[in-house]
Amino acid sequence: MIDKPGIDERLLAAEVAVAWAMDIADLMFMPVGLDGHAWAYRVVTSDGRRYFLKLRRGEFTAAAVRLPGFLRAHGVSQVVAPIDLPNGEAGHGFGDYRLLLYPFHDGGSLWGRGLTDRQWIEYGEFLGRLHAVTPSADLAAVLPVETYRSSAGERLRALAGPAAASEALGAFWNRYGTALHRLSETVDDLASRVTRGGLVVCHADIHPGNLIADGDGPLHVVDWDAPILAPRERDLMFVYSRDFGDHPINAHRAELFRRGYGPLEPDQTLLRYYRSERHLDDVAVFLQSILDCEASAESRANDLYWLTRIAETVADPGYAP
């Protein structure tokens, strides 16, 4: 998010200092992510330690709070897990918001610069380990389970009228509206044809923007907000689609990934379903965000850039999810 939340940052810093028993020297807003209900800050303590603070309007899901620590305890070392409070809890309330504090890792995301050969192998190793984990009974009870019933098409149809009538989106909708409605029909068709197979623990948003690394260093996997029990293609879609990151997979990178992950033959219908459903969901999210009367001009421009990028992909005659 580019826009800051409407909070007093001095009160936020004081709340974090008390909750996690630390002396805070600096709290800096980070305009990262596309979730309209979550914001990020870098926290620096007086002795130079750095942390990543996530602020969410409303509650984090139980799975988002508990799964990362469980995975680290089971040897999935790339997972960035929240830091417990002195009382053993992970999250803390702040008015209408909830807070999670994480270690801060240098290097930034790999969306723009891509993964090195070594990191492509580690990417495969990480997803292989993640998909092999058996969740405990209490964790499985709070993990959502794939249903293949997306709300994105319904949200798109509800937003079509406001988008067409909007000064910010009217021209966009005239150009791409038909293609986006066609995408919604494609999602429904693919959902009716998927083969329902085995379920594994999935990150569900494992694109290079959620991989952090310093140079050719080890991967750190962030943004565990929406894990799910689903076919492994739920995660593999981000690997095999060319829509995520500026340096997507090619034959060489696919071989490196398989070297880490192990033998695999992804179900192509599932990959197509997840790719098209993700596009449709992102379109609905960006339309809603741009139509938000409280959004800044800068935020709207950023969202319209990403929305147009998706729409151009979907409207291309060669598009085949």
Secondary structure, DSSP 8 states (H G I E B T S, - for coil): --S--SS-HHHHHHHHHHHTT--EEEEEEE-----TTEEEEEEEETTS-EEEEEEEES---HHHHHHHHHHHHTT-TTB------TTS-S-EEETTEEEEEEE--TT-BSTTT---HHHHHHHHHHHHHHHH----HHHHTTS-B--S--SHHHHHHHHHHHHHH-TTTHHHHHHHHHHHHHHHHHHHHHHHH------EEE-S--SGGGEE-STT---EE---SS-EEE-THHHHHHHH-SSSSSS---HHHHHHHHHHH-S----HHHHHHHHHHHHHHHHHHHHHHHH-TTS-HHHHHHHHHHHHHHHHHHHSTT---
